[in-house]
Amino acid sequence: MYLILGREELIPEEDVIGIFDLDNASWSYLTREYLARGEKSGRVKNLSDGLPRSLIVTTKRDYLSQLTPARIATRRV
C-alpha cells in the first residue's frame, strides 16, 4: 500500500516511521531543531502551499504536508 501525501506524492506505507500533527509537535524545541536540521540538509521535502499541518518521517526522507495526519491515514492506494 501507498500513502498519498499531497501534490501527487506517494510513499510506500512500510517506509513510514511516524506521522505527526504539527499543531501539537511544533511546540517542542526538539521538533523545531529536527526540522531546521532536516531542511538545511535537504532531507525535508515541503509539499505544502501554505502552513504545513503534518510531518511524515520515513526511512528515506521527511515530508511536510498541508493534510492532517488523520486525512493522510485515510488516503491509501
PDB file of N, H, CA, C and O in Angstrom:
ATOM      1  N   MET A   1       0.828  -1.183   0.000  1.00  0.00           N
ATOM      2  CA  MET A   1       0.000   0.000   0.000  1.00  0.00           C
ATOM      3  C   MET A   1       0.881   1.259   0.000  1.00  0.00           C
ATOM      4  O   MET A   1       2.020   1.249   0.468  1.00  0.00           O
ATOM      5  N   TYR A   2       0.319   2.323  -0.535  1.00  0.00           N
ATOM      6  H   TYR A   2      -0.606   2.331  -0.915  1.00  0.00           H
ATOM      7  CA  TYR A   2       0.988   3.610  -0.582  1.00  0.00           C
ATOM      8  C   TYR A   2       0.123   4.664   0.101  1.00  0.00           C
ATOM      9  O   TYR A   2      -1.106   4.593   0.062  1.00  0.00           O
ATOM     10  N   LEU A   3       0.771   5.635   0.723  1.00  0.00           N
ATOM     11  H   LEU A   3       1.769   5.692   0.755  1.00  0.00           H
ATOM     12  CA  LEU A   3       0.065   6.777   1.297  1.00  0.00           C
ATOM     13  C   LEU A   3       0.183   7.959   0.348  1.00  0.00           C
ATOM     14  O   LEU A   3       1.240   8.194  -0.238  1.00  0.00           O
ATOM     15  N   ILE A   4      -0.907   8.700   0.203  1.00  0.00           N
ATOM     16  H   ILE A   4      -1.765   8.509   0.680  1.00  0.00           H
ATOM     17  CA  ILE A   4      -0.915   9.909  -0.611  1.00  0.00           C
ATOM     18  C   ILE A   4      -0.694  11.090   0.321  1.00  0.00           C
ATOM     19  O   ILE A   4      -1.488  11.320   1.234  1.00  0.00           O
ATOM     20  N   LEU A   5       0.387  11.843   0.096  1.00  0.00           N
ATOM     21  H   LEU A   5       1.032  11.656  -0.646  1.00  0.00           H
ATOM     22  CA  LEU A   5       0.742  12.954   0.978  1.00  0.00           C
ATOM     23  C   LEU A   5       0.299  14.308   0.448  1.00  0.00           C
ATOM     24  O   LEU A   5       0.352  15.300   1.174  1.00  0.00           O
ATOM     25  N   GLY A   6      -0.134  14.365  -0.795  1.00  0.00           N
ATOM     26  H   GLY A   6      -0.178  13.559  -1.385  1.00  0.00           H
ATOM     27  CA  GLY A   6      -0.476  15.632  -1.436  1.00  0.00           C
ATOM     28  C   GLY A   6       0.512  15.916  -2.542  1.00  0.00           C
ATOM     29  O   GLY A   6       1.603  15.347  -2.577  1.00  0.00           O
ATOM     30  N   ARG A   7       0.125  16.801  -3.448  1.00  0.00           N
ATOM     31  H   ARG A   7      -0.762  17.263  -3.420  1.00  0.00           H
ATOM     32  CA  ARG A   7       0.957  17.163  -4.598  1.00  0.00           C
ATOM     33  C   ARG A   7       1.465  15.934  -5.355  1.00  0.00           C
ATOM     34  O   ARG A   7       2.616  15.883  -5.787  1.00  0.00           O
ATOM     35  N   GLU A   8       0.594  14.964  -5.502  1.00  0.00           N
ATOM     36  H   GLU A   8      -0.342  15.006  -5.151  1.00  0.00           H
ATOM     37  CA  GLU A   8       0.888  13.743  -6.250  1.00  0.00           C
ATOM     38  C   GLU A   8       2.095  12.971  -5.700  1.00  0.00           C
ATOM     39  O   GLU A   8       2.769  12.259  -6.444  1.00  0.00           O
ATOM     40  N   GLU A   9       2.359  13.112  -4.425  1.00  0.00           N
ATOM     41  H   GLU A   9       1.812  13.690  -3.820  1.00  0.00           H
ATOM     42  CA  GLU A   9       3.464  12.407  -3.770  1.00  0.00           C
ATOM     43  C   GLU A   9       2.933  11.146  -3.100  1.00  0.00           C
ATOM     44  O   GLU A   9       2.075  11.213  -2.219  1.00  0.00           O
ATOM     45  N   LEU A  10       3.448  10.000  -3.523  1.00  0.00           N
ATOM     46  H   LEU A  10       4.144   9.945  -4.239  1.00  0.00           H
ATOM     47  CA  LEU A  10       3.099   8.704  -2.948  1.00  0.00           C
ATOM     48  C   LEU A  10       4.334   8.119  -2.277  1.00  0.00           C
ATOM     49  O   LEU A  10       5.442   8.209  -2.805  1.00  0.00           O
ATOM     50  N   ILE A  11       4.131   7.516  -1.103  1.00  0.00           N
ATOM     51  H   ILE A  11       3.230   7.443  -0.674  1.00  0.00           H
ATOM     52  CA  ILE A  11       5.235   6.839  -0.439  1.00  0.00           C
ATOM     53  C   ILE A  11       4.769   5.461   0.016  1.00  0.00           C
ATOM     54  O   ILE A  11       3.609   5.291   0.391  1.00  0.00           O
ATOM     55  N   PRO A  12       5.666   4.477  -0.015  1.00  0.00           N
ATOM     56  CA  PRO A  12       5.293   3.148   0.476  1.00  0.00           C
ATOM     57  C   PRO A  12       4.983   3.202   1.971  1.00  0.00           C
ATOM     58  O   PRO A  12       5.722   3.800   2.752  1.00  0.00           O
ATOM     59  N   GLU A  13       3.889   2.573   2.346  1.00  0.00           N
ATOM     60  H   GLU A  13       3.288   2.088   1.711  1.00  0.00           H
ATOM     61  CA  GLU A  13       3.455   2.591   3.741  1.00  0.00           C
ATOM     62  C   GLU A  13       4.506   1.980   4.676  1.00  0.00           C
ATOM     63  O   GLU A  13       4.638   2.412   5.822  1.00  0.00           O
ATOM     64  N   GLU A  14       5.248   0.985   4.197  1.00  0.00           N
ATOM     65  H   GLU A  14       5.141   0.634   3.267  1.00  0.00           H
ATOM     66  CA  GLU A  14       6.245   0.336   5.057  1.00  0.00           C
ATOM     67  C   GLU A  14       7.460   1.223   5.346  1.00  0.00           C
ATOM     68  O   GLU A  14       8.236   0.920   6.252  1.00  0.00           O
ATOM     69  N   ASP A  15       7.638   2.308   4.594  1.00  0.00           N
ATOM     70  H   ASP A  15       7.008   2.555   3.858  1.00  0.00           H
ATOM     71  CA  ASP A  15       8.740   3.244   4.853  1.00  0.00           C
ATOM     72  C   ASP A  15       8.423   4.253   5.949  1.00  0.00           C
ATOM     73  O   ASP A  15       9.324   4.927   6.448  1.00  0.00           O
ATOM     74  N   VAL A  16       7.150   4.363   6.331  1.00  0.00           N
ATOM     75  H   VAL A  16       6.418   3.815   5.926  1.00  0.00           H
ATOM     76  CA  VAL A  16       6.718   5.379   7.300  1.00  0.00           C
ATOM     77  C   VAL A  16       7.142   4.996   8.717  1.00  0.00           C
ATOM     78  O   VAL A  16       6.854   3.899   9.195  1.00  0.00           O
ATOM     79  N   ILE A  17       7.823   5.916   9.365  1.00  0.00           N
ATOM     80  H   ILE A  17       8.056   6.808   8.977  1.00  0.00           H
ATOM     81  CA  ILE A  17       8.198   5.756  10.770  1.00  0.00           C
ATOM     82  C   ILE A  17       7.138   6.394  11.656  1.00  0.00           C
ATOM     83  O   ILE A  17       6.768   5.836  12.689  1.00  0.00           O
ATOM     84  N   GLY A  18       6.647   7.569  11.251  1.00  0.00           N
ATOM     85  H   GLY A  18       6.947   8.022  10.412  1.00  0.00           H
ATOM     86  CA  GLY A  18       5.628   8.254  12.031  1.00  0.00           C
ATOM     87  C   GLY A  18       4.996   9.400  11.272  1.00  0.00           C
ATOM     88  O   GLY A  18       5.607   9.981  10.375  1.00  0.00           O
ATOM     89  N   ILE A  19       3.763   9.721  11.641  1.00  0.00           N
ATOM     90  H   ILE A  19       3.266   9.249  12.369  1.00  0.00           H
ATOM     91  CA  ILE A  19       3.037  10.869  11.095  1.00  0.00           C
ATOM     92  C   ILE A  19       2.647  11.731  12.286  1.00  0.00           C
ATOM     93  O   ILE A  19       1.945  11.280  13.191  1.00  0.00           O
ATOM     94  N   PHE A  20       3.111  12.977  12.275  1.00  0.00           N
ATOM     95  H   PHE A  20       3.681  13.344  11.540  1.00  0.00           H
ATOM     96  CA  PHE A  20       2.957  13.846  13.440  1.00  0.00           C
ATOM     97  C   PHE A  20       2.160  15.093  13.104  1.00  0.00           C
ATOM     98  O   PHE A  20       2.337  15.688  12.041  1.00  0.00           O
ATOM     99  N   ASP A  21       1.286  15.483  14.014  1.00  0.00           N
ATOM    100  H   ASP A  21       1.142  14.999  14.878  1.00  0.00           H
ATOM    101  CA  ASP A  21       0.477  16.689  13.896  1.00  0.00           C
ATOM    102  C   ASP A  21       1.344  17.885  14.295  1.00  0.00           C
ATOM    103  O   ASP A  21       1.766  17.991  15.447  1.00  0.00           O
ATOM    104  N   LEU A  22       1.608  18.778  13.349  1.00  0.00           N
ATOM    105  H   LEU A  22       1.265  18.692  12.414  1.00  0.00           H
ATOM    106  CA  LEU A  22       2.487  19.916  13.640  1.00  0.00           C
ATOM    107  C   LEU A  22       1.836  20.947  14.556  1.00  0.00           C
ATOM    108  O   LEU A  22       2.541  21.750  15.167  1.00  0.00           O
ATOM    109  N   ASP A  23       0.517  20.943  14.665  1.00  0.00           N
ATOM    110  H   ASP A  23      -0.055  20.291  14.169  1.00  0.00           H
ATOM    111  CA  ASP A  23      -0.136  21.853  15.613  1.00  0.00           C
ATOM    112  C   ASP A  23       0.308  21.530  17.038  1.00  0.00           C
ATOM    113  O   ASP A  23       0.427  22.429  17.871  1.00  0.00           O
ATOM    114  N   ASN A  24       0.550  20.263  17.319  1.00  0.00           N
ATOM    115  H   ASN A  24       0.453  19.533  16.643  1.00  0.00           H
ATOM    116  CA  ASN A  24       0.981  19.840  18.649  1.00  0.00           C
ATOM    117  C   ASN A  24       2.492  19.661  18.745  1.00  0.00           C
ATOM    118  O   ASN A  24       3.106  20.083  19.725  1.00  0.00           O
ATOM    119  N   ALA A  25       3.090  19.041  17.742  1.00  0.00           N
ATOM    120  H   ALA A  25       2.592  18.698  16.946  1.00  0.00           H
ATOM    121  CA  ALA A  25       4.515  18.690  17.808  1.00  0.00           C
ATOM    122  C   ALA A  25       5.443  19.890  17.665  1.00  0.00           C
ATOM    123  O   ALA A  25       6.561  19.859  18.181  1.00  0.00           O
ATOM    124  N   SER A  26       5.016  20.940  16.983  1.00  0.00           N
ATOM    125  H   SER A  26       4.108  20.966  16.563  1.00  0.00           H
ATOM    126  CA  SER A  26       5.911  22.074  16.736  1.00  0.00           C
ATOM    127  C   SER A  26       6.175  22.919  17.975  1.00  0.00           C
ATOM    128  O   SER A  26       7.034  23.800  17.949  1.00  0.00           O
ATOM    129  N   TRP A  27       5.456  22.666  19.049  1.00  0.00           N
ATOM    130  H   TRP A  27       4.758  21.950  19.070  1.00  0.00           H
ATOM    131  CA  TRP A  27       5.736  23.388  20.297  1.00  0.00           C
ATOM    132  C   TRP A  27       7.056  22.937  20.900  1.00  0.00           C
ATOM    133  O   TRP A  27       7.689  23.696  21.634  1.00  0.00           O
ATOM    134  N   SER A  28       7.472  21.739  20.610  1.00  0.00           N
ATOM    135  H   SER A  28       6.958  21.123  20.014  1.00  0.00           H
ATOM    136  CA  SER A  28       8.687  21.188  21.193  1.00  0.00           C
ATOM    137  C   SER A  28       9.929  21.777  20.531  1.00  0.00           C
ATOM    138  O   SER A  28      10.012  21.877  19.307  1.00  0.00           O
ATOM    139  N   TYR A  29      10.881  22.160  21.355  1.00  0.00           N
ATOM    140  H   TYR A  29      10.815  22.079  22.349  1.00  0.00           H
ATOM    141  CA  TYR A  29      12.158  22.663  20.855  1.00  0.00           C
ATOM    142  C   TYR A  29      12.851  21.592  20.023  1.00  0.00           C
ATOM    143  O   TYR A  29      13.449  21.905  18.994  1.00  0.00           O
ATOM    144  N   LEU A  30      12.782  20.346  20.447  1.00  0.00           N
ATOM    145  H   LEU A  30      12.296  20.092  21.284  1.00  0.00           H
ATOM    146  CA  LEU A  30      13.442  19.257  19.727  1.00  0.00           C
ATOM    147  C   LEU A  30      12.861  19.070  18.328  1.00  0.00           C
ATOM    148  O   LEU A  30      13.600  18.794  17.383  1.00  0.00           O
ATOM    149  N   THR A  31      11.553  19.216  18.191  1.00  0.00           N
ATOM    150  H   THR A  31      10.953  19.440  18.959  1.00  0.00           H
ATOM    151  CA  THR A  31      10.931  19.097  16.871  1.00  0.00           C
ATOM    152  C   THR A  31      11.381  20.230  15.965  1.00  0.00           C
ATOM    153  O   THR A  31      11.727  20.001  14.806  1.00  0.00           O
ATOM    154  N   ARG A  32      11.378  21.435  16.478  1.00  0.00           N
ATOM    155  H   ARG A  32      11.097  21.621  17.419  1.00  0.00           H
ATOM    156  CA  ARG A  32      11.824  22.585  15.667  1.00  0.00           C
ATOM    157  C   ARG A  32      13.283  22.425  15.260  1.00  0.00           C
ATOM    158  O   ARG A  32      13.649  22.746  14.129  1.00  0.00           O
ATOM    159  N   GLU A  33      14.108  21.939  16.159  1.00  0.00           N
ATOM    160  H   GLU A  33      13.811  21.678  17.077  1.00  0.00           H
ATOM    161  CA  GLU A  33      15.526  21.720  15.841  1.00  0.00           C
ATOM    162  C   GLU A  33      15.674  20.621  14.789  1.00  0.00           C
ATOM    163  O   GLU A  33      16.468  20.754  13.859  1.00  0.00           O
ATOM    164  N   TYR A  34      14.911  19.538  14.936  1.00  0.00           N
ATOM    165  H   TYR A  34      14.265  19.430  15.692  1.00  0.00           H
ATOM    166  CA  TYR A  34      14.941  18.433  13.977  1.00  0.00           C
ATOM    167  C   TYR A  34      14.563  18.931  12.578  1.00  0.00           C
ATOM    168  O   TYR A  34      15.230  18.604  11.597  1.00  0.00           O
ATOM    169  N   LEU A  35      13.497  19.718  12.496  1.00  0.00           N
ATOM    170  H   LEU A  35      12.955  19.984  13.293  1.00  0.00           H
ATOM    171  CA  LEU A  35      13.063  20.253  11.201  1.00  0.00           C
ATOM    172  C   LEU A  35      14.090  21.215  10.606  1.00  0.00           C
ATOM    173  O   LEU A  35      14.342  21.186   9.401  1.00  0.00           O
ATOM    174  N   ALA A  36      14.672  22.051  11.430  1.00  0.00           N
ATOM    175  H   ALA A  36      14.468  22.074  12.409  1.00  0.00           H
ATOM    176  CA  ALA A  36      15.677  23.002  10.939  1.00  0.00           C
ATOM    177  C   ALA A  36      16.881  22.269  10.359  1.00  0.00           C
ATOM    178  O   ALA A  36      17.379  22.634   9.294  1.00  0.00           O
ATOM    179  N   ARG A  37      17.348  21.241  11.056  1.00  0.00           N
ATOM    180  H   ARG A  37      16.944  20.945  11.921  1.00  0.00           H
ATOM    181  CA  ARG A  37      18.473  20.450  10.541  1.00  0.00           C
ATOM    182  C   ARG A  37      18.093  19.710   9.265  1.00  0.00           C
ATOM    183  O   ARG A  37      18.889  19.628   8.330  1.00  0.00           O
ATOM    184  N   GLY A  38      16.874  19.171   9.228  1.00  0.00           N
ATOM    185  H   GLY A  38      16.228  19.237   9.988  1.00  0.00           H
ATOM    186  CA  GLY A  38      16.423  18.449   8.044  1.00  0.00           C
ATOM    187  C   GLY A  38      16.272  19.341   6.828  1.00  0.00           C
ATOM    188  O   GLY A  38      16.629  18.949   5.717  1.00  0.00           O
ATOM    189  N   GLU A  39      15.747  20.533   7.030  1.00  0.00           N
ATOM    190  H   GLU A  39      15.456  20.852   7.933  1.00  0.00           H
ATOM    191  CA  GLU A  39      15.610  21.475   5.919  1.00  0.00           C
ATOM    192  C   GLU A  39      16.974  21.934   5.417  1.00  0.00           C
ATOM    193  O   GLU A  39      17.177  22.088   4.212  1.00  0.00           O
ATOM    194  N   LYS A  40      17.899  22.150   6.332  1.00  0.00           N
ATOM    195  H   LYS A  40      17.734  22.026   7.310  1.00  0.00           H
ATOM    196  CA  LYS A  40      19.243  22.587   5.957  1.00  0.00           C
ATOM    197  C   LYS A  40      19.972  21.511   5.156  1.00  0.00           C
ATOM    198  O   LYS A  40      20.692  21.825   4.208  1.00  0.00           O
ATOM    199  N   SER A  41      19.791  20.246   5.529  1.00  0.00           N
ATOM    200  H   SER A  41      19.207  19.990   6.299  1.00  0.00           H
ATOM    201  CA  SER A  41      20.480  19.154   4.850  1.00  0.00           C
ATOM    202  C   SER A  41      19.750  18.678   3.590  1.00  0.00           C
ATOM    203  O   SER A  41      20.303  17.895   2.817  1.00  0.00           O
ATOM    204  N   GLY A  42      18.517  19.142   3.378  1.00  0.00           N
ATOM    205  H   GLY A  42      18.069  19.778   4.006  1.00  0.00           H
ATOM    206  CA  GLY A  42      17.746  18.730   2.213  1.00  0.00           C
ATOM    207  C   GLY A  42      16.949  17.453   2.428  1.00  0.00           C
ATOM    208  O   GLY A  42      16.387  16.916   1.473  1.00  0.00           O
ATOM    209  N   ARG A  43      16.888  16.958   3.650  1.00  0.00           N
ATOM    210  H   ARG A  43      17.345  17.395   4.425  1.00  0.00           H
ATOM    211  CA  ARG A  43      16.139  15.734   3.948  1.00  0.00           C
ATOM    212  C   ARG A  43      14.628  15.988   3.985  1.00  0.00           C
ATOM    213  O   ARG A  43      13.845  15.065   3.756  1.00  0.00           O
ATOM    214  N   VAL A  44      14.213  17.215   4.269  1.00  0.00           N
ATOM    215  H   VAL A  44      14.849  17.964   4.455  1.00  0.00           H
ATOM    216  CA  VAL A  44      12.791  17.537   4.384  1.00  0.00           C
ATOM    217  C   VAL A  44      12.276  18.093   3.057  1.00  0.00           C
ATOM    218  O   VAL A  44      12.849  19.026   2.496  1.00  0.00           O
ATOM    219  N   LYS A  45      11.194  17.509   2.572  1.00  0.00           N
ATOM    220  H   LYS A  45      10.728  16.751   3.028  1.00  0.00           H
ATOM    221  CA  LYS A  45      10.546  17.991   1.345  1.00  0.00           C
ATOM    222  C   LYS A  45       9.207  18.610   1.738  1.00  0.00           C
ATOM    223  O   LYS A  45       8.361  17.950   2.341  1.00  0.00           O
ATOM    224  N   ASN A  46       9.024  19.874   1.392  1.00  0.00           N
ATOM    225  H   ASN A  46       9.711  20.410   0.901  1.00  0.00           H
ATOM    226  CA  ASN A  46       7.803  20.590   1.732  1.00  0.00           C
ATOM    227  C   ASN A  46       6.784  20.431   0.603  1.00  0.00           C
ATOM    228  O   ASN A  46       7.007  20.897  -0.515  1.00  0.00           O
ATOM    229  N   LEU A  47       5.674  19.774   0.901  1.00  0.00           N
ATOM    230  H   LEU A  47       5.492  19.395   1.808  1.00  0.00           H
ATOM    231  CA  LEU A  47       4.601  19.570  -0.071  1.00  0.00           C
ATOM    232  C   LEU A  47       3.450  20.539   0.143  1.00  0.00           C
ATOM    233  O   LEU A  47       2.421  20.439  -0.526  1.00  0.00           O
ATOM    234  N   SER A  48       3.611  21.468   1.062  1.00  0.00           N
ATOM    235  H   SER A  48       4.446  21.550   1.606  1.00  0.00           H
ATOM    236  CA  SER A  48       2.547  22.376   1.452  1.00  0.00           C
ATOM    237  C   SER A  48       2.650  23.701   0.714  1.00  0.00           C
ATOM    238  O   SER A  48       3.742  24.239   0.533  1.00  0.00           O
ATOM    239  N   ASP A  49       1.499  24.223   0.288  1.00  0.00           N
ATOM    240  H   ASP A  49       0.612  23.785   0.435  1.00  0.00           H
ATOM    241  CA  ASP A  49       1.465  25.553  -0.324  1.00  0.00           C
ATOM    242  C   ASP A  49       1.492  26.644   0.732  1.00  0.00           C
ATOM    243  O   ASP A  49       1.968  27.752   0.483  1.00  0.00           O
ATOM    244  N   GLY A  50       0.989  26.330   1.891  1.00  0.00           N
ATOM    245  H   GLY A  50       0.603  25.430   2.094  1.00  0.00           H
ATOM    246  CA  GLY A  50       0.911  27.302   2.976  1.00  0.00           C
ATOM    247  C   GLY A  50       1.525  26.720   4.230  1.00  0.00           C
ATOM    248  O   GLY A  50       2.634  26.185   4.211  1.00  0.00           O
ATOM    249  N   LEU A  51       0.797  26.831   5.303  1.00  0.00           N
ATOM    250  H   LEU A  51      -0.104  27.265   5.319  1.00  0.00           H
ATOM    251  CA  LEU A  51       1.241  26.327   6.587  1.00  0.00           C
ATOM    252  C   LEU A  51       1.078  24.804   6.636  1.00  0.00           C
ATOM    253  O   LEU A  51      -0.039  24.307   6.484  1.00  0.00           O
ATOM    254  N   PRO A  52       2.166  24.053   6.844  1.00  0.00           N
ATOM    255  CA  PRO A  52       2.036  22.598   6.902  1.00  0.00           C
ATOM    256  C   PRO A  52       1.284  22.145   8.153  1.00  0.00           C
ATOM    257  O   PRO A  52       1.402  22.756   9.215  1.00  0.00           O
ATOM    258  N   ARG A  53       0.518  21.076   8.015  1.00  0.00           N
ATOM    259  H   ARG A  53       0.423  20.579   7.152  1.00  0.00           H
ATOM    260  CA  ARG A  53      -0.275  20.547   9.121  1.00  0.00           C
ATOM    261  C   ARG A  53       0.319  19.272   9.700  1.00  0.00           C
ATOM    262  O   ARG A  53       0.021  18.911  10.838  1.00  0.00           O
ATOM    263  N   SER A  54       1.179  18.570   8.908  1.00  0.00           N
ATOM    264  H   SER A  54       1.421  18.864   7.983  1.00  0.00           H
ATOM    265  CA  SER A  54       1.734  17.317   9.407  1.00  0.00           C
ATOM    266  C   SER A  54       3.174  17.122   8.942  1.00  0.00           C
ATOM    267  O   SER A  54       3.610  17.655   7.922  1.00  0.00           O
ATOM    268  N   LEU A  55       3.879  16.340   9.732  1.00  0.00           N
ATOM    269  H   LEU A  55       3.525  15.907  10.561  1.00  0.00           H
ATOM    270  CA  LEU A  55       5.249  15.917   9.432  1.00  0.00           C
ATOM    271  C   LEU A  55       5.217  14.409   9.283  1.00  0.00           C
ATOM    272  O   LEU A  55       4.772  13.699  10.185  1.00  0.00           O
ATOM    273  N   ILE A  56       5.688  13.919   8.143  1.00  0.00           N
ATOM    274  H   ILE A  56       6.050  14.496   7.411  1.00  0.00           H
ATOM    275  CA  ILE A  56       5.747  12.489   7.887  1.00  0.00           C
ATOM    276  C   ILE A  56       7.217  12.100   7.857  1.00  0.00           C
ATOM    277  O   ILE A  56       7.964  12.539   6.983  1.00  0.00           O
ATOM    278  N   VAL A  57       7.627  11.282   8.806  1.00  0.00           N
ATOM    279  H   VAL A  57       7.020  10.926   9.516  1.00  0.00           H
ATOM    280  CA  VAL A  57       9.016  10.834   8.906  1.00  0.00           C
ATOM    281  C   VAL A  57       9.093   9.449   8.290  1.00  0.00           C
ATOM    282  O   VAL A  57       8.346   8.548   8.673  1.00  0.00           O
ATOM    283  N   THR A  58      10.002   9.281   7.328  1.00  0.00           N
ATOM    284  H   THR A  58      10.609  10.013   7.017  1.00  0.00           H
ATOM    285  CA  THR A  58      10.179   7.988   6.673  1.00  0.00           C
ATOM    286  C   THR A  58      11.640   7.574   6.753  1.00  0.00           C
ATOM    287  O   THR A  58      12.488   8.326   7.233  1.00  0.00           O
ATOM    288  N   THR A  59      11.917   6.381   6.281  1.00  0.00           N
ATOM    289  H   THR A  59      11.229   5.770   5.891  1.00  0.00           H
ATOM    290  CA  THR A  59      13.291   5.872   6.311  1.00  0.00           C
ATOM    291  C   THR A  59      14.192   6.592   5.321  1.00  0.00           C
ATOM    292  O   THR A  59      15.413   6.593   5.481  1.00  0.00           O
ATOM    293  N   LYS A  60      13.600   7.210   4.290  1.00  0.00           N
ATOM    294  H   LYS A  60      12.608   7.209   4.159  1.00  0.00           H
ATOM    295  CA  LYS A  60      14.415   7.849   3.250  1.00  0.00           C
ATOM    296  C   LYS A  60      14.484   9.364   3.361  1.00  0.00           C
ATOM    297  O   LYS A  60      15.540   9.959   3.149  1.00  0.00           O
ATOM    298  N   ARG A  61      13.359   9.988   3.694  1.00  0.00           N
ATOM    299  H   ARG A  61      12.500   9.505   3.867  1.00  0.00           H
ATOM    300  CA  ARG A  61      13.312  11.445   3.852  1.00  0.00           C
ATOM    301  C   ARG A  61      12.082  11.805   4.648  1.00  0.00           C
ATOM    302  O   ARG A  61      11.272  10.938   4.976  1.00  0.00           O
ATOM    303  N   ASP A  62      11.936  13.081   4.962  1.00  0.00           N
ATOM    304  H   ASP A  62      12.594  13.785   4.696  1.00  0.00           H
ATOM    305  CA  ASP A  62      10.786  13.563   5.721  1.00  0.00           C
ATOM    306  C   ASP A  62       9.979  14.503   4.833  1.00  0.00           C
ATOM    307  O   ASP A  62      10.517  15.124   3.916  1.00  0.00           O
ATOM    308  N   TYR A  63       8.685  14.598   5.116  1.00  0.00           N
ATOM    309  H   TYR A  63       8.248  14.094   5.861  1.00  0.00           H
ATOM    310  CA  TYR A  63       7.782  15.410   4.308  1.00  0.00           C
ATOM    311  C   TYR A  63       6.943  16.306   5.211  1.00  0.00           C
ATOM    312  O   TYR A  63       6.521  15.903   6.294  1.00  0.00           O
ATOM    313  N   LEU A  64       6.714  17.523   4.744  1.00  0.00           N
ATOM    314  H   LEU A  64       7.057  17.850   3.864  1.00  0.00           H
ATOM    315  CA  LEU A  64       5.754  18.426   5.369  1.00  0.00           C
ATOM    316  C   LEU A  64       4.548  18.483   4.442  1.00  0.00           C
ATOM    317  O   LEU A  64       4.691  18.730   3.244  1.00  0.00           O
ATOM    318  N   SER A  65       3.362  18.254   4.995  1.00  0.00           N
ATOM    319  H   SER A  65       3.246  18.053   5.968  1.00  0.00           H
ATOM    320  CA  SER A  65       2.158  18.215   4.177  1.00  0.00           C
ATOM    321  C   SER A  65       1.097  19.138   4.755  1.00  0.00           C
ATOM    322  O   SER A  65       1.041  19.360   5.964  1.00  0.00           O
ATOM    323  N   GLN A  66       0.259  19.671   3.878  1.00  0.00           N
ATOM    324  H   GLN A  66       0.304  19.491   2.896  1.00  0.00           H
ATOM    325  CA  GLN A  66      -0.842  20.514   4.329  1.00  0.00           C
ATOM    326  C   GLN A  66      -2.028  19.667   4.778  1.00  0.00           C
ATOM    327  O   GLN A  66      -2.991  20.203   5.325  1.00  0.00           O
ATOM    328  N   LEU A  67      -1.976  18.358   4.556  1.00  0.00           N
ATOM    329  H   LEU A  67      -1.194  17.922   4.111  1.00  0.00           H
ATOM    330  CA  LEU A  67      -3.038  17.457   5.013  1.00  0.00           C
ATOM    331  C   LEU A  67      -2.834  17.110   6.482  1.00  0.00           C
ATOM    332  O   LEU A  67      -1.701  17.052   6.960  1.00  0.00           O
ATOM    333  N   THR A  68      -3.926  16.880   7.193  1.00  0.00           N
ATOM    334  H   THR A  68      -4.846  16.927   6.805  1.00  0.00           H
ATOM    335  CA  THR A  68      -3.828  16.478   8.596  1.00  0.00           C
ATOM    336  C   THR A  68      -3.402  15.009   8.674  1.00  0.00           C
ATOM    337  O   THR A  68      -3.612  14.254   7.725  1.00  0.00           O
ATOM    338  N   PRO A  69      -2.809  14.601   9.788  1.00  0.00           N
ATOM    339  CA  PRO A  69      -2.434  13.189   9.936  1.00  0.00           C
ATOM    340  C   PRO A  69      -3.616  12.238   9.734  1.00  0.00           C
ATOM    341  O   PRO A  69      -3.450  11.170   9.144  1.00  0.00           O
ATOM    342  N   ALA A  70      -4.795  12.606  10.211  1.00  0.00           N
ATOM    343  H   ALA A  70      -4.930  13.473  10.691  1.00  0.00           H
ATOM    344  CA  ALA A  70      -5.973  11.753  10.039  1.00  0.00           C
ATOM    345  C   ALA A  70      -6.329  11.597   8.563  1.00  0.00           C
ATOM    346  O   ALA A  70      -6.701  10.513   8.114  1.00  0.00           O
ATOM    347  N   ARG A  71      -6.213  12.675   7.830  1.00  0.00           N
ATOM    348  H   ARG A  71      -5.911  13.555   8.195  1.00  0.00           H
ATOM    349  CA  ARG A  71      -6.524  12.633   6.382  1.00  0.00           C
ATOM    350  C   ARG A  71      -5.512  11.783   5.635  1.00  0.00           C
ATOM    351  O   ARG A  71      -5.886  11.022   4.743  1.00  0.00           O
ATOM    352  N   ILE A  72      -4.241  11.898   5.981  1.00  0.00           N
ATOM    353  H   ILE A  72      -3.938  12.517   6.706  1.00  0.00           H
ATOM    354  CA  ILE A  72      -3.198  11.085   5.325  1.00  0.00           C
ATOM    355  C   ILE A  72      -3.448   9.605   5.591  1.00  0.00           C
ATOM    356  O   ILE A  72      -3.316   8.775   4.691  1.00  0.00           O
ATOM    357  N   ALA A  73      -3.806   9.279   6.822  1.00  0.00           N
ATOM    358  H   ALA A  73      -3.913   9.953   7.554  1.00  0.00           H
ATOM    359  CA  ALA A  73      -4.026   7.877   7.193  1.00  0.00           C
ATOM    360  C   ALA A  73      -5.171   7.248   6.392  1.00  0.00           C
ATOM    361  O   ALA A  73      -5.204   6.029   6.229  1.00  0.00           O
ATOM    362  N   THR A  74      -6.100   8.050   5.896  1.00  0.00           N
ATOM    363  H   THR A  74      -6.074   9.041   6.029  1.00  0.00           H
ATOM    364  CA  THR A  74      -7.230   7.508   5.138  1.00  0.00           C
ATOM    365  C   THR A  74      -6.998   7.529   3.639  1.00  0.00           C
ATOM    366  O   THR A  74      -7.806   6.985   2.885  1.00  0.00           O
ATOM    367  N   ARG A  75      -5.913   8.146   3.188  1.00  0.00           N
ATOM    368  H   ARG A  75      -5.257   8.588   3.800  1.00  0.00           H
ATOM    369  CA  ARG A  75      -5.645   8.253   1.746  1.00  0.00           C
ATOM    370  C   ARG A  75      -4.617   7.210   1.333  1.00  0.00           C
ATOM    371  O   ARG A  75      -3.417   7.482   1.288  1.00  0.00           O
ATOM    372  N   ARG A  76      -5.104   6.024   1.037  1.00  0.00           N
ATOM    373  H   ARG A  76      -6.078   5.803   1.074  1.00  0.00           H
ATOM    374  CA  ARG A  76      -4.227   4.909   0.648  1.00  0.00           C
ATOM    375  C   ARG A  76      -4.606   4.414  -0.727  1.00  0.00           C
ATOM    376  O   ARG A  76      -5.772   4.441  -1.120  1.00  0.00           O
ATOM    377  N   VAL A  77      -3.600   3.962  -1.450  1.00  0.00           N
ATOM    378  H   VAL A  77      -2.652   3.940  -1.131  1.00  0.00           H
ATOM    379  CA  VAL A  77      -3.848   3.307  -2.753  1.00  0.00           C
ATOM    380  C   VAL A  77      -3.041   2.035  -2.819  1.00  0.00           C
ATOM    381  O   VAL A  77      -3.093   1.321  -3.820  1.00  0.00           O
TER     382      VAL A  77
END
